[in-house]
Amino acid sequence: MRVFSIISIVIALMIGGASAAQKTTTAGKGEVAIATPSSESVVWIDGVSRGKVGHSRKFTSRIPSGPHSVRVRTVGFEDWNRQVVVSSARPVDLLVTQTRLDNDALLHLQKGDAFREDNQQDQAVDEYHIAINQRNGTYAEAYIGLSRSLFARGGSEDAEEAAKTAIKQKPTSAEAHTVLANLYRHLGDYDTAAKEYEEAIKLGRGFSPEGHTGLALTYKEIDRIPDAIREMQLGIKQNADTEPLLYYLIGDLYEKQQDTTKAVAAYETYLRLAPDGKLATALKSMIPQMKKDVQVDTGRPEKQ
């Protein structure tokens, strides 16, 4: 019997929301290198956060060839946005230059997001409230962040109110509907959660990594395993391997479908992406036995 008990808290620990992204259809991969003004700069590619760049102040990755949107946020500066075309023929080098902010409300929103991503939720809540007050109570993006931070520190009722306020102020916000769905799923209201996730996916025109992942976890709770696998596959694809945990989650779903071969493949992908992850030790001890079980079931040695 496995002892993992993380699924119920996955969404609260995951990425802090995403915007619409362009699809890439060209085969192959190319290298993109982004030089930023600060080690604290955060990079988004196609609406998915790649995290802080770190001491090198440079983000480098191989991504699918084709068009991509790039956003860089450094607290205290205007966001830097570019559309780039990546090719396997030559690397793309981007030098980020940013203009200092002249907007106190946006500055406090940025500070709130930074505190939240560092799991300093009390400070984040304070910054979001300041941002909202400076906009006379009308700031949907700050309410979304506030809801996430309140939920992270256990205030489900206040978090729900903040998420609903964000939706009221910006009904077309896919992220706001996703945040509300996360709350309903946490409370066990799976029907309402599913409807909110579906609305988020619709508003995102199909692109909603957090929405697809949340819907998958919701379907798992109501024993719709094939639907859960479909949604998790979409979540994995749209997250572009930035969330190794999703491979553990889909492996768990494959096990529930008694597809041990696919489960093993998913767990091994988790280990490749997160060799020192929290689940790595347990998976390394579990996978060999799963492979032996496959050999017994099929009656033939597993291919190496």
PyMOL commands that set and color helices and strands:
alter all, ss='L'
color gray80, all
select helices_A, chain A and resi 7-13+104-117+121-134+140-152+156-169+174-187+190-203+209-221+225-239+245-256+260-273+280-298
alter helices_A, ss='H'
color red, helices_A
select strands_A, chain A and resi 29-35+42-45+48-52+58-64+66-73+80-86+92-95
alter strands_A, ss='S'
color yellow, strands_A
deselect
rebuild
show_as cartoon
